[in-house]
Amino acid sequence: MKGIVHHAVYDTLADWETGHATAHLRSGAHQREPGGYEIVTVGLTTDPVVTMGGTRIVPDLALDRLSPRDSALLILPGAELWDAGDELAPFARKAGEFLAAGVPVAAICGATAGLAREGLLDGRAHTSAAREYLEAQQGYAGSERYLDRDAVLDGDLVTAGPTEPVAFAREIFRRLDSHRPEVLDAWFRLFAHSDAAAYGVLMSA
C-alpha cells in the first residue's frame, strides 16, 4: 500500500460522491506505481453511521485519533447534516489542521459549506454546488475565489459540487499524482463521457 486515505463518514452521507475516488485509489488500477491506498473511515466516534442511501458503516477510527502526519489525504463527502447545524464542524476544523500541515483535503457538496464556514476557502480557488450556496454560509468571504467549474484543485485543496463525483476523483488523482497525464485523461473520458476510445488507453496502461 502507498499510504492511507482517510474518508470521513457520518449520518446522511451522500453515497454517490466519493466512490469513484476511493475505489480507484484502493485498487491501484492504472496508477503510476503498483499497489493502491488503504482507505480508512473516520467518524465523530466509532459508533455506526447510516448513509443517505441506507448503508450502515462502522467507522475504523474516531476523529479525535486522526492526525495529518498519518494520512495522504482527507476526503469529506457531502451530507444533509452539513446544512442542518454544527454537528459536522469538527471535521471542518480537522480539515484546517490537514491544510496547515500541507496534507491535502478533498471536499464535495455540503462539505464545501463546512469549509466555507471555517474560512478555509477564502484564500483558495474553489467550487461547490453554486456560488450562492457558499455566500449563504456565515463566515465565508471567498466569493471572489469561486470558480464555476466541475471541480477545482488549488494547492492542497480539492473541491467539487454534488453532481461531479468523476471530476472530483480526477482532481484527487491529479493532486496525489497517482496517474500519468494521458491515463488520467483517458480515465475521465471513459467514466465521465463513456468514450469507448479511452478504454484502450487504460487497458494498455
CYANA upper distance limits for C-alpha pairs under 8 A (distance plus 0.5 A):
  1 MET  CA     35 GLY  CA      5.85
  1 MET  CA     36 GLY  CA      5.73
  1 MET  CA     37 TYR  CA      5.71
  1 MET  CA     38 GLU  CA      6.79
  2 LYS  CA     35 GLY  CA      7.01
  2 LYS  CA     36 GLY  CA      6.38
  2 LYS  CA     37 TYR  CA      5.65
  2 LYS  CA     38 GLU  CA      8.05
  3 GLY  CA     36 GLY  CA      8.47
  3 GLY  CA     37 TYR  CA      5.76
  3 GLY  CA     38 GLU  CA      6.65
  3 GLY  CA     71 SER  CA      7.47
  3 GLY  CA     72 ALA  CA      6.66
  4 ILE  CA     37 TYR  CA      6.12
  4 ILE  CA     38 GLU  CA      5.25
  4 ILE  CA     39 ILE  CA      6.44
  4 ILE  CA     40 VAL  CA      7.25
  4 ILE  CA     70 ASP  CA      7.72
  4 ILE  CA     71 SER  CA      5.75
  4 ILE  CA     72 ALA  CA      6.13
  4 ILE  CA     73 LEU  CA      7.83
  5 VAL  CA     37 TYR  CA      6.91
  5 VAL  CA     38 GLU  CA      6.59
  5 VAL  CA     39 ILE  CA      5.52
  5 VAL  CA     40 VAL  CA      6.72
  5 VAL  CA     71 SER  CA      6.47
  5 VAL  CA     72 ALA  CA      5.97
  5 VAL  CA     73 LEU  CA      5.43
  5 VAL  CA     74 LEU  CA      6.66
  5 VAL  CA     75 ILE  CA      8.04
  6 HIS  CA     39 ILE  CA      6.46
  6 HIS  CA     40 VAL  CA      5.39
  6 HIS  CA     41 THR  CA      6.27
  6 HIS  CA     42 VAL  CA      7.07
  6 HIS  CA     71 SER  CA      7.15
  6 HIS  CA     72 ALA  CA      8.25
  6 HIS  CA     73 LEU  CA      6.60
  6 HIS  CA     74 LEU  CA      5.35
  6 HIS  CA     75 ILE  CA      6.72
  7 HIS  CA     39 ILE  CA      7.30
  7 HIS  CA     40 VAL  CA      6.52
  7 HIS  CA     41 THR  CA      5.23
  7 HIS  CA     42 VAL  CA      6.42
  7 HIS  CA     74 LEU  CA      6.44
  7 HIS  CA     75 ILE  CA      5.29
  7 HIS  CA     76 LEU  CA      6.97
  7 HIS  CA     77 PRO  CA      8.49
  8 ALA  CA     41 THR  CA      6.20
  8 ALA  CA     42 VAL  CA      5.17
  8 ALA  CA     43 GLY  CA      6.49
  8 ALA  CA     74 LEU  CA      7.86
  8 ALA  CA     75 ILE  CA      6.60
  8 ALA  CA     76 LEU  CA      5.90
  8 ALA  CA     77 PRO  CA      7.45
  8 ALA  CA     91 PHE  CA      8.25
  9 VAL  CA     13 LEU  CA      7.07
  9 VAL  CA     41 THR  CA      6.78
  9 VAL  CA     42 VAL  CA      6.27
  9 VAL  CA     43 GLY  CA      5.72
  9 VAL  CA     49 VAL  CA      7.65
  9 VAL  CA     57 ILE  CA      8.21
  9 VAL  CA     59 PRO  CA      7.44
  9 VAL  CA     76 LEU  CA      8.38
  9 VAL  CA     77 PRO  CA      8.14
 10 TYR  CA     43 GLY  CA      6.55
 10 TYR  CA     44 LEU  CA      7.92
 10 TYR  CA     49 VAL  CA      5.97
 10 TYR  CA     50 VAL  CA      7.52
 10 TYR  CA     51 THR  CA      7.55
 10 TYR  CA     79 ALA  CA      8.13
 11 ASP  CA     49 VAL  CA      5.45
 11 ASP  CA     50 VAL  CA      5.36
 11 ASP  CA     51 THR  CA      5.83
 11 ASP  CA     52 MET  CA      7.73
 11 ASP  CA     79 ALA  CA      7.83
 11 ASP  CA     81 LEU  CA      7.75
 12 THR  CA     50 VAL  CA      6.79
 12 THR  CA     51 THR  CA      4.98
 12 THR  CA     52 MET  CA      4.71
 12 THR  CA     53 GLY  CA      8.32
 12 THR  CA     79 ALA  CA      5.54
 12 THR  CA     80 GLU  CA      6.03
 12 THR  CA     81 LEU  CA      7.01
 13 LEU  CA     50 VAL  CA      7.95
 13 LEU  CA     51 THR  CA      5.05
 13 LEU  CA     52 MET  CA      5.88
 13 LEU  CA     77 PRO  CA      7.05
 13 LEU  CA     78 GLY  CA      6.39
 13 LEU  CA     79 ALA  CA      4.71
 13 LEU  CA     80 GLU  CA      7.54
 14 ALA  CA     51 THR  CA      6.95
 14 ALA  CA     52 MET  CA      6.00
 14 ALA  CA     53 GLY  CA      7.85
 14 ALA  CA     77 PRO  CA      7.11
 14 ALA  CA     78 GLY  CA      5.99
 14 ALA  CA     79 ALA  CA      5.79
 14 ALA  CA     80 GLU  CA      8.39
 15 ASP  CA     19 GLY  CA      7.94
 15 ASP  CA     51 THR  CA      6.92
 15 ASP  CA     52 MET  CA      6.97
 15 ASP  CA     53 GLY  CA      6.75
 16 TRP  CA    165 PRO  CA      7.63
 17 GLU  CA     77 PRO  CA      6.92
 17 GLU  CA     78 GLY  CA      7.83
 17 GLU  CA    108 ILE  CA      7.75
 17 GLU  CA    162 PRO  CA      7.15
 17 GLU  CA    163 THR  CA      8.38
 17 GLU  CA    164 GLU  CA      8.03
 17 GLU  CA    165 PRO  CA      5.34
 18 THR  CA     22 THR  CA      6.77
 18 THR  CA     77 PRO  CA      7.06
 18 THR  CA    165 PRO  CA      6.71
 18 THR  CA    168 PHE  CA      8.40
 18 THR  CA    169 ALA  CA      7.83
 19 GLY  CA     23 ALA  CA      6.27
 19 GLY  CA    165 PRO  CA      8.29
 20 HIS  CA     24 HIS  CA      6.69
 20 HIS  CA    165 PRO  CA      7.32
 20 HIS  CA    166 VAL  CA      6.80
 20 HIS  CA    169 ALA  CA      6.54
 21 ALA  CA     25 LEU  CA      6.52
 21 ALA  CA    165 PRO  CA      8.44
 21 ALA  CA    166 VAL  CA      8.19
 21 ALA  CA    168 PHE  CA      8.03
 21 ALA  CA    169 ALA  CA      4.96
 21 ALA  CA    170 ARG  CA      8.22
 21 ALA  CA    172 ILE  CA      7.67
 21 ALA  CA    173 PHE  CA      8.23
 22 THR  CA     26 ARG  CA      6.43
 22 THR  CA     39 ILE  CA      7.48
 23 ALA  CA     27 SER  CA      6.61
 24 HIS  CA     28 GLY  CA      6.53
 24 HIS  CA     29 ALA  CA      6.85
 24 HIS  CA     36 GLY  CA      8.49
 25 LEU  CA     29 ALA  CA      8.28
 25 LEU  CA     36 GLY  CA      6.08
 25 LEU  CA     37 TYR  CA      6.08
 25 LEU  CA    173 PHE  CA      8.42
 26 ARG  CA     35 GLY  CA      8.47
 26 ARG  CA     36 GLY  CA      5.08
 26 ARG  CA     37 TYR  CA      5.26
 26 ARG  CA     38 GLU  CA      6.49
 26 ARG  CA     39 ILE  CA      7.14
 27 SER  CA     35 GLY  CA      7.72
 27 SER  CA     36 GLY  CA      5.80
 27 SER  CA     37 TYR  CA      8.12
 28 GLY  CA     33 GLU  CA      8.40
 28 GLY  CA     34 PRO  CA      6.85
 28 GLY  CA     35 GLY  CA      5.57
 28 GLY  CA     36 GLY  CA      4.43
 28 GLY  CA     37 TYR  CA      7.70
 29 ALA  CA     34 PRO  CA      8.45
 29 ALA  CA     36 GLY  CA      8.23
 30 HIS  CA    179 HIS  CA      7.21
 30 HIS  CA    183 VAL  CA      7.59
 30 HIS  CA    202 LEU  CA      6.98
 30 HIS  CA    205 ALA  CA      6.20
 31 GLN  CA    178 SER  CA      5.74
 31 GLN  CA    179 HIS  CA      5.17
 31 GLN  CA    180 ARG  CA      7.77
 32 ARG  CA    178 SER  CA      6.16
 32 ARG  CA    179 HIS  CA      5.68
 32 ARG  CA    180 ARG  CA      6.64
 33 GLU  CA    178 SER  CA      8.13
 40 VAL  CA     59 PRO  CA      8.45
 40 VAL  CA     60 ASP  CA      6.59
 40 VAL  CA     61 LEU  CA      7.90
 41 THR  CA     59 PRO  CA      5.57
 41 THR  CA     60 ASP  CA      5.64
 41 THR  CA     61 LEU  CA      6.83
 42 VAL  CA     46 THR  CA      8.21
 42 VAL  CA     59 PRO  CA      5.77
 42 VAL  CA     60 ASP  CA      6.46
 42 VAL  CA     61 LEU  CA      5.30
 42 VAL  CA     62 ALA  CA      6.07
 42 VAL  CA     63 LEU  CA      6.34
 42 VAL  CA     66 LEU  CA      8.33
 43 GLY  CA     47 ASP  CA      8.07
 43 GLY  CA     49 VAL  CA      8.49
 43 GLY  CA     59 PRO  CA      5.85
 43 GLY  CA     60 ASP  CA      8.19
 43 GLY  CA     61 LEU  CA      6.87
 43 GLY  CA     62 ALA  CA      5.63
 43 GLY  CA     63 LEU  CA      6.20
 44 LEU  CA     62 ALA  CA      5.97
 44 LEU  CA     63 LEU  CA      5.59
 44 LEU  CA     64 ASP  CA      8.09
 44 LEU  CA     90 PRO  CA      8.42
 44 LEU  CA     91 PHE  CA      8.50
 45 THR  CA     59 PRO  CA      7.97
 45 THR  CA     61 LEU  CA      7.74
 45 THR  CA     62 ALA  CA      4.92
 45 THR  CA     63 LEU  CA      7.04
 46 THR  CA     58 VAL  CA      6.86
 46 THR  CA     59 PRO  CA      5.52
 46 THR  CA     60 ASP  CA      7.09
 46 THR  CA     61 LEU  CA      6.53
 46 THR  CA     62 ALA  CA      5.85
 47 ASP  CA     58 VAL  CA      6.74
 47 ASP  CA     59 PRO  CA      7.37
 48 PRO  CA     56 ARG  CA      7.00
 48 PRO  CA     57 ILE  CA      5.92
 48 PRO  CA     58 VAL  CA      4.79
 48 PRO  CA     59 PRO  CA      7.02
 49 VAL  CA     56 ARG  CA      6.21
 49 VAL  CA     57 ILE  CA      5.83
 49 VAL  CA     58 VAL  CA      6.93
 49 VAL  CA     59 PRO  CA      8.23
 50 VAL  CA     54 GLY  CA      6.11
 50 VAL  CA     55 THR  CA      5.94
 50 VAL  CA     56 ARG  CA      5.01
 50 VAL  CA     57 ILE  CA      6.76
 51 THR  CA     55 THR  CA      5.72
 51 THR  CA     56 ARG  CA      7.06
 51 THR  CA     57 ILE  CA      8.23
 52 MET  CA     79 ALA  CA      8.03
 61 LEU  CA     65 ARG  CA      7.25
 61 LEU  CA     66 LEU  CA      7.84
 62 ALA  CA     66 LEU  CA      7.50
 63 LEU  CA     91 PHE  CA      8.07
 66 LEU  CA     70 ASP  CA      8.10
 67 SER  CA     71 SER  CA      7.59
 67 SER  CA     98 PHE  CA      8.42
 68 PRO  CA     72 ALA  CA      8.29
 68 PRO  CA     97 GLU  CA      7.63
 68 PRO  CA     98 PHE  CA      5.74
 68 PRO  CA    101 ALA  CA      7.25
 68 PRO  CA    103 VAL  CA      6.82
 69 ARG  CA    101 ALA  CA      8.43
 69 ARG  CA    103 VAL  CA      8.46
 71 SER  CA    103 VAL  CA      7.86
 72 ALA  CA    103 VAL  CA      6.95
 72 ALA  CA    104 PRO  CA      7.58
 73 LEU  CA    103 VAL  CA      6.71
 73 LEU  CA    104 PRO  CA      5.57
 73 LEU  CA    105 VAL  CA      6.23
 73 LEU  CA    106 ALA  CA      7.95
 74 LEU  CA     95 ALA  CA      7.84
 74 LEU  CA     98 PHE  CA      8.22
 74 LEU  CA    103 VAL  CA      8.45
 74 LEU  CA    104 PRO  CA      7.02
 74 LEU  CA    105 VAL  CA      5.29
 74 LEU  CA    106 ALA  CA      6.71
 75 ILE  CA    105 VAL  CA      6.46
 75 ILE  CA    106 ALA  CA      5.29
 75 ILE  CA    107 ALA  CA      6.55
 76 LEU  CA     91 PHE  CA      8.37
 76 LEU  CA    105 VAL  CA      8.07
 76 LEU  CA    106 ALA  CA      6.56
 76 LEU  CA    107 ALA  CA      5.18
 76 LEU  CA    108 ILE  CA      7.04
 76 LEU  CA    111 ALA  CA      6.42
 77 PRO  CA    107 ALA  CA      6.53
 77 PRO  CA    108 ILE  CA      5.87
 77 PRO  CA    109 CYS  CA      7.38
 77 PRO  CA    110 GLY  CA      7.94
 77 PRO  CA    111 ALA  CA      6.50
 78 GLY  CA     82 TRP  CA      7.58
 78 GLY  CA    107 ALA  CA      8.11
 78 GLY  CA    108 ILE  CA      6.16
 78 GLY  CA    109 CYS  CA      5.24
 78 GLY  CA    110 GLY  CA      4.94
 78 GLY  CA    111 ALA  CA      5.51
 78 GLY  CA    112 THR  CA      8.46
 78 GLY  CA    162 PRO  CA      7.88
 79 ALA  CA     83 ASP  CA      8.32
 79 ALA  CA    109 CYS  CA      8.26
 79 ALA  CA    110 GLY  CA      6.52
 79 ALA  CA    111 ALA  CA      7.86
 80 GLU  CA     84 ALA  CA      7.09
 80 GLU  CA    110 GLY  CA      7.82
 81 LEU  CA     85 GLY  CA      7.24
 81 LEU  CA     87 GLU  CA      7.59
 81 LEU  CA     88 LEU  CA      7.43
 82 TRP  CA     86 ASP  CA      7.79
 82 TRP  CA     87 GLU  CA      8.12
 82 TRP  CA     88 LEU  CA      6.71
 82 TRP  CA    110 GLY  CA      5.93
 82 TRP  CA    111 ALA  CA      6.86
 82 TRP  CA    113 ALA  CA      7.67
 82 TRP  CA    114 GLY  CA      6.89
 83 ASP  CA    110 GLY  CA      7.31
 83 ASP  CA    113 ALA  CA      8.40
 88 LEU  CA     92 ALA  CA      7.60
 88 LEU  CA    114 GLY  CA      8.12
 89 ALA  CA     93 ARG  CA      6.82
 89 ALA  CA    114 GLY  CA      6.93
 90 PRO  CA     94 LYS  CA      6.62
 91 PHE  CA     95 ALA  CA      6.69
 92 ALA  CA     96 GLY  CA      6.96
 92 ALA  CA    111 ALA  CA      8.25
 92 ALA  CA    114 GLY  CA      6.19
 92 ALA  CA    115 LEU  CA      5.90
 92 ALA  CA    118 GLU  CA      7.20
 93 ARG  CA     97 GLU  CA      7.14
 93 ARG  CA    118 GLU  CA      7.48
 94 LYS  CA     98 PHE  CA      6.90
 95 ALA  CA     99 LEU  CA      6.72
 95 ALA  CA    105 VAL  CA      6.88
 95 ALA  CA    115 LEU  CA      8.23
 96 GLY  CA    100 ALA  CA      6.56
 96 GLY  CA    118 GLU  CA      8.45
 96 GLY  CA    120 LEU  CA      7.28
 97 GLU  CA    101 ALA  CA      6.70
 98 PHE  CA    102 GLY  CA      6.78
 98 PHE  CA    103 VAL  CA      5.49
 98 PHE  CA    104 PRO  CA      7.09
 98 PHE  CA    105 VAL  CA      7.40
 99 LEU  CA    103 VAL  CA      6.02
 99 LEU  CA    104 PRO  CA      6.66
 99 LEU  CA    105 VAL  CA      7.34
 99 LEU  CA    156 ASP  CA      7.09
 99 LEU  CA    157 LEU  CA      8.12
102 GLY  CA    156 ASP  CA      7.19
103 VAL  CA    156 ASP  CA      6.99
104 PRO  CA    155 GLY  CA      8.46
104 PRO  CA    156 ASP  CA      4.73
104 PRO  CA    157 LEU  CA      6.22
104 PRO  CA    158 VAL  CA      8.26
104 PRO  CA    175 ARG  CA      8.35
105 VAL  CA    156 ASP  CA      6.76
105 VAL  CA    157 LEU  CA      5.63
105 VAL  CA    158 VAL  CA      6.80
106 ALA  CA    157 LEU  CA      6.35
106 ALA  CA    158 VAL  CA      4.92
106 ALA  CA    159 THR  CA      6.38
106 ALA  CA    172 ILE  CA      7.47
107 ALA  CA    111 ALA  CA      5.85
107 ALA  CA    112 THR  CA      6.06
107 ALA  CA    157 LEU  CA      8.34
107 ALA  CA    158 VAL  CA      6.67
107 ALA  CA    159 THR  CA      5.50
107 ALA  CA    160 ALA  CA      7.26
108 ILE  CA    112 THR  CA      6.32
108 ILE  CA    128 SER  CA      7.48
108 ILE  CA    159 THR  CA      5.98
108 ILE  CA    160 ALA  CA      5.24
108 ILE  CA    161 GLY  CA      6.05
108 ILE  CA    162 PRO  CA      6.82
108 ILE  CA    168 PHE  CA      7.90
109 CYS  CA    113 ALA  CA      8.06
109 CYS  CA    128 SER  CA      6.45
109 CYS  CA    129 ALA  CA      6.59
109 CYS  CA    160 ALA  CA      6.85
109 CYS  CA    161 GLY  CA      5.11
109 CYS  CA    162 PRO  CA      5.06
110 GLY  CA    114 GLY  CA      7.23
110 GLY  CA    162 PRO  CA      8.43
111 ALA  CA    115 LEU  CA      6.92
112 THR  CA    116 ALA  CA      6.58
112 THR  CA    127 THR  CA      8.46
112 THR  CA    128 SER  CA      6.75
112 THR  CA    134 LEU  CA      8.31
112 THR  CA    159 THR  CA      7.29
112 THR  CA    160 ALA  CA      8.35
113 ALA  CA    117 ARG  CA      6.73
113 ALA  CA    133 TYR  CA      8.19
113 ALA  CA    134 LEU  CA      6.35
113 ALA  CA    137 GLN  CA      7.08
114 GLY  CA    118 GLU  CA      7.08
115 LEU  CA    119 GLY  CA      6.89
115 LEU  CA    120 LEU  CA      5.80
115 LEU  CA    121 LEU  CA      6.93
116 ALA  CA    120 LEU  CA      6.29
116 ALA  CA    121 LEU  CA      5.94
116 ALA  CA    122 ASP  CA      7.85
116 ALA  CA    134 LEU  CA      7.18
116 ALA  CA    137 GLN  CA      7.25
116 ALA  CA    139 GLY  CA      7.31
116 ALA  CA    140 TYR  CA      5.54
116 ALA  CA    141 ALA  CA      8.45
116 ALA  CA    142 GLY  CA      8.30
117 ARG  CA    137 GLN  CA      6.42
117 ARG  CA    138 GLN  CA      6.21
117 ARG  CA    139 GLY  CA      5.30
117 ARG  CA    140 TYR  CA      6.01
118 GLU  CA    139 GLY  CA      7.21
118 GLU  CA    140 TYR  CA      8.10
119 GLY  CA    139 GLY  CA      6.68
119 GLY  CA    140 TYR  CA      6.28
119 GLY  CA    141 ALA  CA      7.67
119 GLY  CA    142 GLY  CA      8.41
120 LEU  CA    124 ARG  CA      8.08
121 LEU  CA    125 ALA  CA      7.62
121 LEU  CA    126 HIS  CA      7.17
121 LEU  CA    140 TYR  CA      8.06
121 LEU  CA    141 ALA  CA      8.45
121 LEU  CA    142 GLY  CA      6.34
121 LEU  CA    145 ARG  CA      8.40
122 ASP  CA    140 TYR  CA      7.27
122 ASP  CA    141 ALA  CA      5.93
122 ASP  CA    142 GLY  CA      4.27
122 ASP  CA    143 SER  CA      8.00
122 ASP  CA    145 ARG  CA      7.50
123 GLY  CA    142 GLY  CA      7.17
123 GLY  CA    145 ARG  CA      7.71
124 ARG  CA    142 GLY  CA      8.25
124 ARG  CA    145 ARG  CA      6.84
124 ARG  CA    154 ASP  CA      6.74
124 ARG  CA    157 LEU  CA      8.33
125 ALA  CA    145 ARG  CA      5.27
125 ALA  CA    146 TYR  CA      6.42
125 ALA  CA    147 LEU  CA      7.26
125 ALA  CA    152 VAL  CA      7.55
125 ALA  CA    153 LEU  CA      8.00
125 ALA  CA    154 ASP  CA      6.24
126 HIS  CA    145 ARG  CA      6.93
126 HIS  CA    146 TYR  CA      5.69
126 HIS  CA    147 LEU  CA      6.40
126 HIS  CA    151 ALA  CA      8.27
126 HIS  CA    152 VAL  CA      5.99
126 HIS  CA    153 LEU  CA      7.75
126 HIS  CA    154 ASP  CA      7.69
126 HIS  CA    158 VAL  CA      7.92
126 HIS  CA    159 THR  CA      6.27
126 HIS  CA    160 ALA  CA      8.27
127 THR  CA    131 ARG  CA      8.00
127 THR  CA    146 TYR  CA      6.02
127 THR  CA    147 LEU  CA      5.82
127 THR  CA    148 ASP  CA      6.79
127 THR  CA    149 ARG  CA      7.04
127 THR  CA    150 ASP  CA      8.14
127 THR  CA    151 ALA  CA      6.90
127 THR  CA    152 VAL  CA      6.66
127 THR  CA    159 THR  CA      6.15
127 THR  CA    160 ALA  CA      6.09
127 THR  CA    161 GLY  CA      7.29
128 SER  CA    133 TYR  CA      8.28
128 SER  CA    134 LEU  CA      7.94
128 SER  CA    151 ALA  CA      8.47
128 SER  CA    159 THR  CA      7.05
128 SER  CA    160 ALA  CA      5.62
128 SER  CA    161 GLY  CA      4.75
128 SER  CA    162 PRO  CA      8.12
129 ALA  CA    133 TYR  CA      7.21
129 ALA  CA    160 ALA  CA      7.83
129 ALA  CA    161 GLY  CA      4.76
129 ALA  CA    162 PRO  CA      6.73
129 ALA  CA    163 THR  CA      8.46
130 ALA  CA    134 LEU  CA      7.44
130 ALA  CA    148 ASP  CA      8.15
130 ALA  CA    161 GLY  CA      8.16
131 ARG  CA    135 GLU  CA      6.71
131 ARG  CA    143 SER  CA      7.42
131 ARG  CA    146 TYR  CA      7.10
131 ARG  CA    148 ASP  CA      8.37
132 GLU  CA    136 ALA  CA      6.76
133 TYR  CA    137 GLN  CA      7.70
134 LEU  CA    140 TYR  CA      7.38
134 LEU  CA    143 SER  CA      8.29
135 GLU  CA    140 TYR  CA      6.88
135 GLU  CA    141 ALA  CA      8.22
135 GLU  CA    143 SER  CA      7.29
136 ALA  CA    140 TYR  CA      8.48
142 GLY  CA    146 TYR  CA      7.22
147 LEU  CA    152 VAL  CA      8.11
150 ASP  CA    160 ALA  CA      6.66
150 ASP  CA    161 GLY  CA      7.43
150 ASP  CA    164 GLU  CA      6.46
150 ASP  CA    167 ALA  CA      6.64
150 ASP  CA    168 PHE  CA      8.20
151 ALA  CA    158 VAL  CA      7.67
151 ALA  CA    159 THR  CA      6.15
151 ALA  CA    160 ALA  CA      4.83
151 ALA  CA    161 GLY  CA      7.63
151 ALA  CA    164 GLU  CA      7.60
151 ALA  CA    167 ALA  CA      6.15
151 ALA  CA    168 PHE  CA      6.10
151 ALA  CA    171 GLU  CA      7.43
152 VAL  CA    158 VAL  CA      6.14
152 VAL  CA    159 THR  CA      5.86
152 VAL  CA    160 ALA  CA      7.00
152 VAL  CA    168 PHE  CA      8.50
152 VAL  CA    171 GLU  CA      7.49
153 LEU  CA    157 LEU  CA      6.26
153 LEU  CA    158 VAL  CA      5.05
153 LEU  CA    159 THR  CA      7.22
153 LEU  CA    171 GLU  CA      6.56
153 LEU  CA    175 ARG  CA      7.89
154 ASP  CA    158 VAL  CA      7.09
155 GLY  CA    175 ARG  CA      8.49
156 ASP  CA    175 ARG  CA      7.78
158 VAL  CA    168 PHE  CA      7.81
158 VAL  CA    171 GLU  CA      7.00
158 VAL  CA    172 ILE  CA      7.16
159 THR  CA    168 PHE  CA      7.43
160 ALA  CA    164 GLU  CA      6.80
160 ALA  CA    165 PRO  CA      8.15
160 ALA  CA    167 ALA  CA      8.04
160 ALA  CA    168 PHE  CA      6.18
161 GLY  CA    165 PRO  CA      8.46
164 GLU  CA    168 PHE  CA      6.52
165 PRO  CA    169 ALA  CA      6.70
166 VAL  CA    170 ARG  CA      6.71
166 VAL  CA    188 PHE  CA      7.47
166 VAL  CA    191 PHE  CA      7.32
166 VAL  CA    192 ALA  CA      6.68
167 ALA  CA    171 GLU  CA      6.85
167 ALA  CA    188 PHE  CA      7.81
167 ALA  CA    192 ALA  CA      8.22
168 PHE  CA    172 ILE  CA      6.89
169 ALA  CA    173 PHE  CA      6.67
170 ARG  CA    174 ARG  CA      6.68
170 ARG  CA    184 LEU  CA      7.48
170 ARG  CA    188 PHE  CA      7.15
171 GLU  CA    175 ARG  CA      6.59
172 ILE  CA    176 LEU  CA      6.73
173 PHE  CA    177 ASP  CA      6.34
173 PHE  CA    178 SER  CA      5.85
173 PHE  CA    179 HIS  CA      6.97
173 PHE  CA    184 LEU  CA      8.18
174 ARG  CA    178 SER  CA      7.19
174 ARG  CA    179 HIS  CA      7.62
174 ARG  CA    184 LEU  CA      8.26
179 HIS  CA    183 VAL  CA      6.53
179 HIS  CA    184 LEU  CA      6.07
180 ARG  CA    184 LEU  CA      6.61
181 PRO  CA    185 ASP  CA      6.64
182 GLU  CA    186 ALA  CA      6.71
183 VAL  CA    187 TRP  CA      6.49
183 VAL  CA    201 VAL  CA      7.24
183 VAL  CA    202 LEU  CA      6.73
183 VAL  CA    205 ALA  CA      7.46
184 LEU  CA    188 PHE  CA      6.72
185 ASP  CA    189 ARG  CA      6.71
186 ALA  CA    190 LEU  CA      6.61
186 ALA  CA    198 ALA  CA      5.19
186 ALA  CA    199 TYR  CA      7.72
186 ALA  CA    201 VAL  CA      6.88
186 ALA  CA    202 LEU  CA      7.15
187 TRP  CA    191 PHE  CA      6.70
187 TRP  CA    198 ALA  CA      7.35
187 TRP  CA    199 TYR  CA      8.39
187 TRP  CA    202 LEU  CA      7.39
188 PHE  CA    192 ALA  CA      5.98
188 PHE  CA    193 HIS  CA      7.98
189 ARG  CA    193 HIS  CA      5.67
189 ARG  CA    194 SER  CA      6.95
189 ARG  CA    195 ASP  CA      5.99
189 ARG  CA    198 ALA  CA      6.79
190 LEU  CA    194 SER  CA      4.98
190 LEU  CA    195 ASP  CA      5.22
190 LEU  CA    196 ALA  CA      7.00
190 LEU  CA    197 ALA  CA      8.44
190 LEU  CA    198 ALA  CA      6.06
190 LEU  CA    199 TYR  CA      7.07
191 PHE  CA    195 ASP  CA      8.26
195 ASP  CA    199 TYR  CA      7.97
196 ALA  CA    200 GLY  CA      8.28
197 ALA  CA    201 VAL  CA      7.95
198 ALA  CA    202 LEU  CA      7.07
199 TYR  CA    203 MET  CA      6.72
200 GLY  CA    204 SER  CA      6.72
201 VAL  CA    205 ALA  CA      6.77
